[in-house]
């Protein structure tokens, strides 16, 4: 399993052609208390850079952008009832989607943890 990070503060944990996608702890900390999440549905296709969801917190609404091309194969339905899980376990149980990668070579444009930590300072 390899983990990649985007400039938009998403992480992807990749196993084969399936990636689990979520937001980073840094993103969750910046958002503050999450109160709502809008998610795509299983079967939805998207391209790199597309908006694939919205997270609303007490501070702001923040879009989730696709770091790669793919298709949603599973949605974490638990977040609809408990969006605050994104604050408690953003890089663990509170994943947002499982996606099927359309073009795994796009992962080369993402960061590893060291590069991401450098970016956020």
OpenMM code with the backbone's topology and positions (N, CA, C; nanometers):
from openmm import Vec3, app, unit

residues = "UNK UNK UNK UNK UNK UNK UNK UNK UNK UNK UNK UNK UNK UNK UNK UNK UNK UNK UNK UNK UNK UNK UNK UNK UNK UNK UNK UNK UNK UNK UNK UNK UNK UNK UNK UNK UNK UNK UNK UNK UNK UNK UNK UNK UNK UNK UNK UNK UNK UNK UNK UNK UNK UNK UNK UNK UNK UNK UNK UNK UNK UNK UNK UNK UNK UNK UNK UNK UNK UNK UNK UNK UNK UNK UNK UNK UNK UNK UNK UNK UNK UNK UNK UNK UNK UNK UNK UNK UNK UNK UNK UNK UNK UNK UNK UNK UNK UNK UNK UNK UNK UNK UNK UNK UNK UNK UNK UNK UNK UNK UNK UNK UNK UNK UNK UNK UNK UNK UNK UNK UNK".split()
positions = [
    Vec3(0.0850, -0.1178, 0.0000),
    Vec3(0.0000, 0.0000, 0.0000),
    Vec3(0.0896, 0.1242, 0.0000),
    Vec3(0.0599, 0.2162, -0.0912),
    Vec3(0.1345, 0.3408, -0.1016),
    Vec3(0.0378, 0.4562, -0.0786),
    Vec3(0.0817, 0.5576, -0.0047),
    Vec3(-0.0037, 0.6730, 0.0234),
    Vec3(0.0524, 0.7955, -0.0478),
    Vec3(-0.0381, 0.8665, -0.1167),
    Vec3(-0.0040, 0.9874, -0.1914),
    Vec3(-0.0854, 1.1035, -0.1356),
    Vec3(-0.0337, 1.2256, -0.1553),
    Vec3(-0.0999, 1.3466, -0.1063),
    Vec3(-0.1113, 1.4479, -0.2194),
    Vec3(-0.2229, 1.5250, -0.2187),
    Vec3(-0.2434, 1.6270, -0.3220),
    Vec3(-0.2222, 1.7661, -0.2633),
    Vec3(-0.2048, 1.8640, -0.3514),
    Vec3(-0.1931, 2.0034, -0.3076),
    Vec3(-0.3235, 2.0546, -0.2481),
    Vec3(-0.4348, 1.9849, -0.2774),
    Vec3(-0.5652, 2.0232, -0.2233),
    Vec3(-0.5956, 1.9527, -0.0911),
    Vec3(-0.4940, 1.8890, -0.0321),
    Vec3(-0.5033, 1.8283, 0.1009),
    Vec3(-0.5898, 1.7025, 0.1053),
    Vec3(-0.5864, 1.6250, -0.0038),
    Vec3(-0.6456, 1.4924, -0.0021),
    Vec3(-0.5340, 1.3895, 0.0047),
    Vec3(-0.5660, 1.2730, 0.0576),
    Vec3(-0.4720, 1.1608, 0.0549),
    Vec3(-0.5350, 1.0454, -0.0227),
    Vec3(-0.4506, 0.9669, -0.0834),
    Vec3(-0.4926, 0.8463, -0.1556),
    Vec3(-0.4070, 0.7310, -0.1060),
    Vec3(-0.4712, 0.6274, -0.0582),
    Vec3(-0.4023, 0.5048, -0.0191),
    Vec3(-0.4305, 0.4027, -0.1293),
    Vec3(-0.3260, 0.3629, -0.2013),
    Vec3(-0.3437, 0.2846, -0.3237),
    Vec3(-0.3028, 0.1391, -0.3027),
    Vec3(-0.3945, 0.0495, -0.3409),
    Vec3(-0.3667, -0.0942, -0.3454),
    Vec3(-0.4159, -0.1439, -0.4804),
    Vec3(-0.3223, -0.1777, -0.5690),
    Vec3(-0.3608, -0.2207, -0.7035),
    Vec3(-0.4238, -0.1056, -0.7787),
    Vec3(-0.5436, -0.1297, -0.8350),
    Vec3(-0.6120, -0.0237, -0.9105),
    Vec3(-0.7188, 0.0471, -0.8278),
    Vec3(-0.7278, 0.0147, -0.6989),
    Vec3(-0.8251, 0.0783, -0.6103),
    Vec3(-0.7523, 0.1703, -0.5123),
    Vec3(-0.8064, 0.2905, -0.4976),
    Vec3(-0.7494, 0.3871, -0.4036),
    Vec3(-0.8578, 0.4311, -0.3060),
    Vec3(-0.8206, 0.4445, -0.1806),
    Vec3(-0.9077, 0.5023, -0.0795),
    Vec3(-0.8706, 0.6496, -0.0695),
    Vec3(-0.9717, 0.7375, -0.0709),
    Vec3(-0.9489, 0.8818, -0.0726),
    Vec3(-1.0090, 0.9452, 0.0513),
    Vec3(-0.9358, 1.0393, 0.1087),
    Vec3(-0.9859, 1.1156, 0.2218),
    Vec3(-0.9177, 1.2505, 0.2272),
    Vec3(-0.9478, 1.3264, 0.3330),
    Vec3(-0.8787, 1.4539, 0.3533),
    Vec3(-0.7721, 1.4348, 0.4608),
    Vec3(-0.6705, 1.5188, 0.4551),
    Vec3(-0.5606, 1.5082, 0.5509),
    Vec3(-0.6003, 1.5667, 0.6868),
    Vec3(-0.5245, 1.5307, 0.7886),
    Vec3(-0.5459, 1.5864, 0.9218),
    Vec3(-0.5299, 1.7384, 0.9177),
    Vec3(-0.4326, 1.7861, 0.8393),
    Vec3(-0.4126, 1.9308, 0.8259),
    Vec3(-0.5408, 1.9974, 0.7745),
    Vec3(-0.6023, 1.9387, 0.6709),
    Vec3(-0.7263, 1.9946, 0.6153),
    Vec3(-0.8367, 1.9937, 0.7201),
    Vec3(-0.8508, 1.8830, 0.7916),
    Vec3(-0.9548, 1.8730, 0.8942),
    Vec3(-0.9326, 1.9772, 1.0037),
    Vec3(-0.8072, 1.9958, 1.0442),
    Vec3(-0.7763, 2.0957, 1.1471),
    Vec3(-0.8097, 2.2367, 1.0991),
    Vec3(-0.7808, 2.2663, 0.9720),
    Vec3(-0.8096, 2.3987, 0.9161),
    Vec3(-0.9597, 2.4237, 0.9053),
    Vec3(-1.0363, 2.3193, 0.8741),
    Vec3(-1.1810, 2.3331, 0.8599),
    Vec3(-1.2501, 2.3585, 0.9931),
    Vec3(-1.1994, 2.2998, 1.0987),
    Vec3(-1.2700, 2.3060, 1.2257),
    Vec3(-1.3792, 2.1999, 1.2277),
    Vec3(-1.4792, 2.2193, 1.3122),
    Vec3(-1.5828, 2.1179, 1.3324),
    Vec3(-1.6649, 2.0956, 1.2050),
    Vec3(-1.6565, 1.9750, 1.1503),
    Vec3(-1.7301, 1.9400, 1.0287),
    Vec3(-1.8740, 1.9064, 1.0660),
    Vec3(-1.9698, 1.9676, 0.9929),
    Vec3(-2.1114, 1.9471, 1.0241),
    Vec3(-2.1891, 1.8795, 0.9114),
    Vec3(-2.1315, 1.8733, 0.7897),
    Vec3(-2.2039, 1.8145, 0.6764),
    Vec3(-2.1047, 1.7773, 0.5674),
    Vec3(-2.1342, 1.6692, 0.4958),
    Vec3(-2.0554, 1.6337, 0.3780),
    Vec3(-2.1496, 1.5941, 0.2652),
    Vec3(-2.1217, 1.6478, 0.1474),
    Vec3(-2.1946, 1.6113, 0.0254),
    Vec3(-2.1019, 1.5213, -0.0557),
    Vec3(-2.1517, 1.4007, -0.0909),
    Vec3(-2.0680, 1.3035, -0.1604),
    Vec3(-2.1305, 1.2606, -0.2924),
    Vec3(-2.0451, 1.2171, -0.3839),
    Vec3(-2.0904, 1.1546, -0.5076),
    Vec3(-2.1458, 1.0168, -0.4739),
    Vec3(-2.1956, 0.9477, -0.5781),
    Vec3(-2.2500, 0.8136, -0.5586),
    Vec3(-2.1620, 0.7111, -0.6269),
    Vec3(-2.1693, 0.5875, -0.5800),
    Vec3(-2.0965, 0.4785, -0.6447),
    Vec3(-2.1377, 0.4730, -0.7915),
    Vec3(-2.0404, 0.4544, -0.8785),
    Vec3(-2.0655, 0.4506, -1.0226),
    Vec3(-2.0368, 0.5819, -1.0921),
    Vec3(-2.0241, 0.6908, -1.0159),
    Vec3(-1.9944, 0.8213, -1.0761),
    Vec3(-1.8496, 0.8254, -1.1250),
    Vec3(-1.8315, 0.8714, -1.2487),
    Vec3(-1.6979, 0.8925, -1.3052),
    Vec3(-1.6569, 1.0373, -1.2823),
    Vec3(-1.5264, 1.0605, -1.2787),
    Vec3(-1.4767, 1.1969, -1.2647),
    Vec3(-1.3382, 1.2065, -1.3251),
    Vec3(-1.2988, 1.3303, -1.3554),
    Vec3(-1.1655, 1.3575, -1.4097),
    Vec3(-1.0841, 1.4327, -1.3052),
    Vec3(-0.9537, 1.4230, -1.3183),
    Vec3(-0.8623, 1.4940, -1.2290),
    Vec3(-0.9009, 1.6417, -1.2256),
    Vec3(-0.9129, 1.6978, -1.1059),
    Vec3(-0.9487, 1.8382, -1.0902),
    Vec3(-1.0969, 1.8640, -1.0745),
    Vec3(-1.1821, 1.7638, -1.1040),
    Vec3(-1.3265, 1.7814, -1.0866),
    Vec3(-1.3614, 1.7940, -0.9387),
    Vec3(-1.4659, 1.8724, -0.9099),
    Vec3(-1.5189, 1.8766, -0.7740),
    Vec3(-1.5951, 1.7466, -0.7505),
    Vec3(-1.5595, 1.6753, -0.6447),
    Vec3(-1.6237, 1.5457, -0.6194),
    Vec3(-1.6925, 1.5410, -0.4830),
    Vec3(-1.7106, 1.6559, -0.4227),
    Vec3(-1.7805, 1.6619, -0.2958),
    Vec3(-1.7578, 1.7961, -0.2290),
    Vec3(-1.8332, 1.8187, -0.1217),
    Vec3(-1.8202, 1.9419, -0.0440),
    Vec3(-1.8257, 1.9054, 0.1041),
    Vec3(-1.7352, 1.9636, 0.1798),
    Vec3(-1.7348, 1.9463, 0.3248),
    Vec3(-1.7700, 2.0809, 0.3860),
    Vec3(-1.8725, 2.0818, 0.4730),
    Vec3(-1.9118, 2.2051, 0.5403),
    Vec3(-1.8751, 2.1950, 0.6876),
    Vec3(-1.8135, 2.3018, 0.7360),
    Vec3(-1.7779, 2.3087, 0.8777),
    Vec3(-1.8406, 2.4340, 0.9367),
    Vec3(-1.8198, 2.4535, 1.0657),
    Vec3(-1.8717, 2.5744, 1.1283),
    Vec3(-1.8014, 2.6986, 1.0742),
    Vec3(-1.6815, 2.6817, 1.0164),
    Vec3(-1.6050, 2.7941, 0.9619),
    Vec3(-1.6341, 2.8228, 0.8154),
    Vec3(-1.6473, 2.7170, 0.7334),
    Vec3(-1.6522, 2.7369, 0.5879),
    Vec3(-1.6995, 2.6105, 0.5176),
    Vec3(-1.7259, 2.6250, 0.3887),
    Vec3(-1.7501, 2.5093, 0.3019),
    Vec3(-1.6259, 2.4930, 0.2153),
    Vec3(-1.5834, 2.3702, 0.1981),
    Vec3(-1.4620, 2.3425, 0.1221),
    Vec3(-1.4883, 2.2295, 0.0236),
    Vec3(-1.4494, 2.2510, -0.1013),
    Vec3(-1.4696, 2.1500, -0.2037),
    Vec3(-1.3632, 2.0413, -0.1929),
    Vec3(-1.4010, 1.9213, -0.2350),
    Vec3(-1.3074, 1.8099, -0.2487),
    Vec3(-1.2820, 1.7965, -0.3982),
    Vec3(-1.1555, 1.8002, -0.4380),
    Vec3(-1.1200, 1.7898, -0.5794),
    Vec3(-1.0523, 1.6560, -0.6065),
    Vec3(-1.0862, 1.5976, -0.7202),
    Vec3(-1.0293, 1.4682, -0.7580),
    Vec3(-0.8812, 1.4837, -0.7900),
    Vec3(-0.7939, 1.4123, -0.7181),
    Vec3(-0.6511, 1.4204, -0.7485),
    Vec3(-0.6109, 1.3384, -0.8710),
    Vec3(-0.7009, 1.2500, -0.9155),
    Vec3(-0.6765, 1.1629, -1.0313),
    Vec3(-0.8088, 1.1357, -1.1018),
    Vec3(-0.8023, 1.0826, -1.2244),
    Vec3(-0.9220, 1.0351, -1.2938),
    Vec3(-0.9671, 0.9041, -1.2300),
    Vec3(-1.0986, 0.8808, -1.2269),
    Vec3(-1.1435, 0.7532, -1.1728),
    Vec3(-1.2936, 0.7393, -1.1690),
    Vec3(-1.3361, 0.6360, -1.0979),
    Vec3(-1.4777, 0.6058, -1.0783),
    Vec3(-1.4980, 0.5712, -0.9317),
    Vec3(-1.6035, 0.6274, -0.8724),
    Vec3(-1.6368, 0.5942, -0.7341),
    Vec3(-1.6886, 0.4504, -0.7308),
    Vec3(-1.6242, 0.3656, -0.6518),
    Vec3(-1.6723, 0.2280, -0.6378),
    Vec3(-1.7374, 0.2047, -0.5018),
    Vec3(-1.7068, 0.2905, -0.4050),
    Vec3(-1.7695, 0.2793, -0.2731),
    Vec3(-1.7665, 0.4157, -0.2062),
    Vec3(-1.8752, 0.4467, -0.1356),
    Vec3(-1.8874, 0.5723, -0.0618),
    Vec3(-1.8937, 0.5382, 0.0871),
    Vec3(-1.8234, 0.6124, 0.1691),
    Vec3(-1.8307, 0.5919, 0.3138),
    Vec3(-1.9611, 0.6537, 0.3633),
    Vec3(-2.0659, 0.5708, 0.3680),
    Vec3(-2.2002, 0.6171, 0.4052),
    Vec3(-2.2069, 0.6645, 0.5505),
    Vec3(-2.1149, 0.6175, 0.6341),
    Vec3(-2.1168, 0.6563, 0.7754),
    Vec3(-2.0996, 0.8068, 0.7935),
    Vec3(-2.0339, 0.8722, 0.6968),
    Vec3(-2.0081, 1.0158, 0.7108),
    Vec3(-2.1353, 1.0994, 0.7000),
    Vec3(-2.2380, 1.0481, 0.6309),
    Vec3(-2.3635, 1.1227, 0.6201),
    Vec3(-2.4259, 1.1416, 0.7584),
    Vec3(-2.4206, 1.0371, 0.8414),
    Vec3(-2.4775, 1.0432, 0.9760),
    Vec3(-2.3802, 1.0996, 1.0783),
    Vec3(-2.2504, 1.0901, 1.0494),
    Vec3(-2.1493, 1.1342, 1.1449),
    Vec3(-2.0358, 1.2080, 1.0738),
    Vec3(-2.0644, 1.3273, 1.0165),
    Vec3(-1.9595, 1.4005, 0.9454),
    Vec3(-1.8440, 1.4416, 1.0362),
    Vec3(-1.8692, 1.4528, 1.1660),
    Vec3(-1.7647, 1.4893, 1.2605),
    Vec3(-1.6528, 1.3870, 1.2688),
    Vec3(-1.6761, 1.2667, 1.2162),
    Vec3(-1.5697, 1.1654, 1.2122),
    Vec3(-1.4506, 1.2165, 1.1323),
    Vec3(-1.4759, 1.3089, 1.0387),
    Vec3(-1.3657, 1.3676, 0.9618),
    Vec3(-1.2689, 1.4435, 1.0518),
    Vec3(-1.3174, 1.4942, 1.1641),
    Vec3(-1.2289, 1.5605, 1.2601),
    Vec3(-1.1548, 1.4590, 1.3468),
    Vec3(-1.2219, 1.3486, 1.3782),
    Vec3(-1.1655, 1.2495, 1.4702),
    Vec3(-1.0636, 1.1578, 1.4040),
    Vec3(-1.0898, 1.1187, 1.2791),
    Vec3(-1.0038, 1.0190, 1.2136),
    Vec3(-0.9943, 1.0450, 1.0634),
    Vec3(-0.9462, 1.1662, 1.0241),
    Vec3(-0.9478, 1.2015, 0.8815),
    Vec3(-0.8600, 1.1117, 0.7943),
    Vec3(-0.7552, 1.0558, 0.8517),
    Vec3(-0.6654, 0.9718, 0.7724),
    Vec3(-0.6807, 0.8245, 0.8108),
    Vec3(-0.7979, 0.7911, 0.8675),
    Vec3(-0.8250, 0.6536, 0.9087),
    Vec3(-0.9654, 0.6119, 0.8698),
    Vec3(-1.0513, 0.5932, 0.9710),
    Vec3(-1.1870, 0.5427, 0.9480),
    Vec3(-1.2751, 0.6387, 0.8685),
    Vec3(-1.2420, 0.7665, 0.8660),
    Vec3(-1.3263, 0.8658, 0.7990),
    Vec3(-1.2830, 0.8899, 0.6545),
    Vec3(-1.2449, 0.7818, 0.5842),
    Vec3(-1.2189, 0.7946, 0.4406),
    Vec3(-1.3490, 0.8357, 0.3727),
    Vec3(-1.3383, 0.8945, 0.2547),
    Vec3(-1.4571, 0.9470, 0.1868),
    Vec3(-1.5037, 0.8545, 0.0748),
    Vec3(-1.4107, 0.8116, -0.0097),
    Vec3(-1.4433, 0.7248, -0.1232),
    Vec3(-1.3401, 0.6148, -0.1383),
    Vec3(-1.3836, 0.5074, -0.2022),
    Vec3(-1.2915, 0.4127, -0.2650),
    Vec3(-1.3132, 0.4325, -0.4148),
    Vec3(-1.2045, 0.4501, -0.4885),
    Vec3(-1.2149, 0.4788, -0.6310),
    Vec3(-1.1314, 0.3802, -0.7121),
    Vec3(-1.1784, 0.3562, -0.8332),
    Vec3(-1.1016, 0.2766, -0.9289),
    Vec3(-1.0239, 0.3749, -1.0149),
    Vec3(-0.8919, 0.3602, -1.0147),
    Vec3(-0.8067, 0.4515, -1.0907),
    Vec3(-0.8225, 0.4278, -1.2403),
    Vec3(-0.8403, 0.5345, -1.3172),
    Vec3(-0.8458, 0.5243, -1.4635),
    Vec3(-0.7074, 0.5327, -1.5247),
    Vec3(-0.6194, 0.6132, -1.4632),
    Vec3(-0.4856, 0.6362, -1.5174),
    Vec3(-0.3848, 0.6409, -1.4022),
    Vec3(-0.3343, 0.5235, -1.3601),
    Vec3(-0.2421, 0.5201, -1.2460),
    Vec3(-0.1178, 0.6071, -1.2633),
    Vec3(-0.0816, 0.6423, -1.3866),
    Vec3(0.0372, 0.7267, -1.4058),
    Vec3(0.0169, 0.8656, -1.3450),
    Vec3(-0.1085, 0.9064, -1.3224),
    Vec3(-0.1350, 1.0369, -1.2599),
    Vec3(-0.0846, 1.0426, -1.1154),
    Vec3(-0.0661, 0.9272, -1.0540),
    Vec3(-0.0142, 0.9244, -0.9168),
    Vec3(0.1247, 0.9859, -0.9090),
    Vec3(0.1981, 0.9799, -1.0205),
    Vec3(0.3336, 1.0360, -1.0236),
    Vec3(0.3340, 1.1865, -0.9986),
    Vec3(0.2209, 1.2537, -1.0229),
    Vec3(0.2113, 1.3972, -1.0016),
    Vec3(0.1739, 1.4356, -0.8594),
    Vec3(0.1528, 1.3362, -0.7732),
    Vec3(0.1170, 1.3626, -0.6342),
    Vec3(0.2409, 1.3554, -0.5453),
    Vec3(0.2245, 1.3887, -0.4186),
    Vec3(0.3374, 1.3969, -0.3255),
    Vec3(0.3418, 1.2776, -0.2314),
    Vec3(0.4618, 1.2508, -0.1794),
    Vec3(0.4729, 1.1577, -0.0679),
    Vec3(0.4577, 1.2395, 0.0609),
    Vec3(0.4602, 1.1724, 0.1752),
    Vec3(0.4363, 1.2411, 0.3019),
    Vec3(0.5391, 1.3504, 0.3294),
    Vec3(0.6656, 1.3242, 0.3015),
    Vec3(0.7701, 1.4244, 0.3273),
    Vec3(0.7457, 1.5506, 0.2457),
    Vec3(0.7124, 1.5354, 0.1180),
    Vec3(0.6862, 1.6514, 0.0320),
    Vec3(0.5613, 1.7258, 0.0789),
    Vec3(0.4583, 1.6518, 0.1202),
    Vec3(0.3360, 1.7158, 0.1693),
    Vec3(0.3658, 1.7956, 0.2971),
    Vec3(0.4403, 1.7347, 0.3885),
    Vec3(0.4748, 1.8054, 0.5127),
    Vec3(0.5565, 1.9309, 0.4847),
    Vec3(0.6450, 1.9259, 0.3848),
    Vec3(0.7201, 2.0453, 0.3451),
    Vec3(0.6255, 2.1534, 0.2940),
    Vec3(0.5245, 2.1129, 0.2158),
    Vec3(0.4304, 2.2082, 0.1575),
    Vec3(0.3502, 2.2807, 0.2659),
    Vec3(0.3045, 2.2061, 0.3670),
    Vec3(0.2195, 2.2690, 0.4687),
    Vec3(0.3009, 2.3393, 0.5770),
    Vec3(0.4327, 2.3214, 0.5714),
    Vec3(0.5213, 2.3923, 0.6631),
    Vec3(0.5256, 2.3285, 0.7984),
] * unit.nanometer
topology = app.Topology()
chain = topology.addChain("A")
for resn in residues:
    res = topology.addResidue(resn, chain)
    for name in ("N", "CA", "C"):
        topology.addAtom(name, app.Element.getBySymbol(name[0]), res)
